[in-house]
Each structure stands twice: as structure tokens, then as C-alpha cells.
Amino acid sequence: MFATCAKTLRNHSKLSSLCRYESTLVIAEHNNESLAAITQATLTAAKKIGGDITVLVAGTKCGPAASALSKANGINRVLVAESDAFKGFTPESLTPLILQTQKQFNFSHILAGASAFGKALLPRVAAKLDVSPVSDIINIKSPDTFVRTIYAGNAVQTIKVKDNIKVLTVRGTSFEPMALESGGNAAIEQAPAGDYKSDLIEFVKQELSKSDRPELTSAKAVVSGGRGLKSGENFKLLYALADKLNAAVGASRAAVDAGYVPNDLQVGQTGKIVAPELYIAVGISGAIQHLAGMKDSKTIVAINKDPEAPIFQVADHGLVADLFKAVPELTEKL
Ligand SMILES: Cc1cc2nc3c(=O)[nH]c(=O)nc-3n(C[C@H](O)[C@H](O)[C@H](O)COP(=O)(O)OP(=O)(O)OC[C@H]3O[C@@H](n4cnc5c(N)ncnc54)[C@H](O)[C@@H]3O)c2cc1C
């Protein structure tokens, strides 16, 4: 009933300009038990678009994730799809589910976080719907006008999307996370049934890196190291500092490429995008591709022995010093 109404309104431009009725589908990213923080940020973006919000939770035993979402204030409906087909959350199996859900409900917007999960999934969905996906939005001006960065974050572009269905990935650091357990009482319903097992791929296994440290993209403080560290062994200086600050550890691509640290620590255009309260860049020059991943941090501290290093142009506090002397001193004093 609601879907028909929304469709009718969208088909009548005069009417829809008087009475805009949006309905958004958010694809939840989760591990069956709990939600990824980027999904909470995506929900805030959905709220900003306006209208009804439906969340799709697909997994194997994803009841806990669905139940957490149903208690978030502002969500109207949680659709759950449980099947072995969704092991590994592969885009090949999730895409037909999303298309089937879209067919049934006719959403005006389909959103996911701009994480590896959302980036693999939504372009596929958009292609199947024959619409243009809009990646990594950082703001919403109106239900059809969105802001995103281009040229590695060097320019900001505002675009109006003319497609009937807007398919968007959302930058997690640009929207506050929607609170769960905030007095909501959304209905939990079954997503459209179907055989979603993919003929294209079969999930075999995944190995997730385990760490007691805060997760890089959601940590309140991040200490990152660059080529200036000179070896993986020397990163222990940063781990000691991070321990004092309860911080996550990140790295530049040069440090990752040199094998000092694993690539899931990379911050930047081709790594993770972070915006913590405090970002400490140690032995990092500040190339634009690195800045693209961290320049929205609230307070940036840079330690570099070269006073001309570009990182000092974005730093709130800069220390021109040899990191091998400055970092242990700083750790000692904390
Ligand atoms: C398409 C593309 C995508 C990219 N994506 C990314 C990305 O996602 N993330 C990223 O980081 N880079 C990315 N890069 C690479 C980027 O251009 C830079 O090469 C990289 O960020 C440099 O890393 P760095 O600052 O650690 O190394 P360098 O530029 O070599 O800087 C090392 C710094 O350490 C300082 N230093 C050295 N010794 C000391 C010391 N003892 N004490 C204090 N300071 C010291 C030096 O003064 C220097 O400023 C990308 C590049 C391309 C082309």
C-alpha cells in the first residue's frame, strides 16, 4: 500500500514536489551478532533523507543484529533473511536478495556504508537496476541532492540525482552514528524468500585479524606511522604510545608497502577513512592520498623531522623532531 503510494507520488512530479514521500532501504553490515559502526552512520544519513526507513539484515544466524536494530528509534521495519547462501556476506548472493526486496517494496533510496562491504555490493545492485550509484556521500542536501568528494578529497562536488531509485554509499565518518537501544520498536519481518545461492562463487573461508586494540575506523584516537619509522620493529614505539591513549594504530601506504605493518592498517584514499578526536601522524610526510583518509580528524598532531613536510599544513599541533627521540618521551610523559 505504502510502496504503491510512494511510486505514484514519484511519477507525478507536481504532486511529489508538494508532498515528498521517501522510503529508504538500508543494507546492514554486521557479523550476525552485532552491527558495524558504519551501519549506524548510514542510518543517520537515511534519517536525513526523510520518510520511512527499512533495514535489511541478511546472514546466517543474524537474529541478534536484527533485534538490536529493531530497538533503534526511527526505524520502521527490519527485514531478516537467514540462509547459508549469505555465509561470508558475498555481494553475489546478496544482490538478488536486494533486487527481490526492491521489487516488492519499491524504495526510493537504497543505502549502505562506504566500506569494503558496501563498495562491493551497491554498484552491482545499481547496475542491475540500471541506475547510477553515487559513492561515498558526505552530506545530504535534499532527497535527490548529495555531496561527495572527488580528486582524492581535494574537491567537493554536489550532485542532483535524476534516477528514480537513488543508490548511495555513505561515508561513515561524515554522519553521527544512530543510537541503538533508543526506544524504537520496529517490526521484524521476513525478507522476500528465494534461492539466493550464487552460481558464480562459493564462500570457502575468511581469516579475520584479531586485535585487542580499538578498531581503526571507530577509534577515538589513532596513532599512525609512516616510512619515517624505518622498520616494522620500530612500530613498537607507536604501539606503546597507542596503549597509553587507548588508540588504534594506523599507517601510511609507504609503511604498508614496505611491509612494516599489515595493509588493514592503511589510512588514506586507498585505505581506510578515519576521523577520530585525535590523530597523531608520526614520520608521515602528508601526501594528498594520505590526507584524504584522515584530514577530517578533530585534532591532528604531526611529528616529523622535516619542517617543510606538508603534514604540518593540516596539523593543529606540529613537532619538528626526530621521532625516535620524541615518541618515547611523549609516551613516558603520558
Ligand atoms: C593512487 C594512489 C593511492 C594512494 N593511496 C594512499 C593511501 O591510501 N594512503 C597513503 O598513506 N598513501 C597513499 N598513496 C601514497 C602517497 O602518495 C605517499 O607515497 C605516501 O603516503 C607516503 O607515505 P609516508 O608519508 O609514510 O612516506 P614519505 O613520503 O617517504 O614520508 C616519510 C616522512 O618521514 C619523515 N621522517 C623520516 N625520518 C624521520 C625521523 N627520524 N623522525 C621524524 N620524521 C622522520 C620524513 O621527513 C618524511 O616526511 C597513494 C598513492 C597513489 C598514487
The ligand as an ORCA input file, in Angstrom:
! r2SCAN-3c Opt
* xyz 0 1
  C      46.641      6.160     -6.426
  C      47.409      6.321     -5.141
  C      46.769      5.991     -3.956
  C      47.456      6.154     -2.755
  N      46.799      5.839     -1.569
  C      47.418      6.083     -0.420
  C      46.772      5.847      0.831
  O      45.623      5.368      0.893
  N      47.427      6.141      1.969
  C      48.702      6.661      1.980
  O      49.243      6.907      3.076
  N      49.339      6.863      0.825
  C      48.744      6.579     -0.369
  N      49.434      6.769     -1.518
  C      50.900      7.051     -1.434
  C      51.229      8.501     -1.159
  O      51.299      9.213     -2.374
  C      52.583      8.613     -0.437
  O      53.559      7.978     -1.224
  C      52.593      8.003      0.945
  O      51.518      8.474      1.706
  C      53.916      8.397      1.635
  O      53.992      7.748      2.862
  P      54.896      8.353      4.020
  O      54.423      9.719      4.364
  O      54.956      7.345      5.102
  O      56.348      8.360      3.350
  P      57.236      9.570      2.884
  O      56.529     10.457      1.952
  O      58.524      8.969      2.448
  O      57.477     10.403      4.219
  C      58.206      9.961      5.297
  C      58.311     11.133      6.278
  O      59.000     10.707      7.434
  C      59.806     11.779      7.872
  N      60.885     11.210      8.687
  C      61.870     10.363      8.292
  N      62.654     10.019      9.328
  C      62.157     10.674     10.420
  C      62.516     10.720     11.788
  N      63.584     10.031     12.254
  N      61.777     11.481     12.624
  C      60.695     12.194     12.175
  N      60.317     12.195     10.877
  C      61.011     11.429     10.014
  C      60.307     12.448      6.616
  O      60.671     13.799      6.869
  C      59.101     12.335      5.704
  O      58.275     13.496      5.785
  C      48.791      6.624     -2.739
  C      49.400      6.935     -3.944
  C      48.723      6.798     -5.127
  C      49.411      7.163     -6.404
*
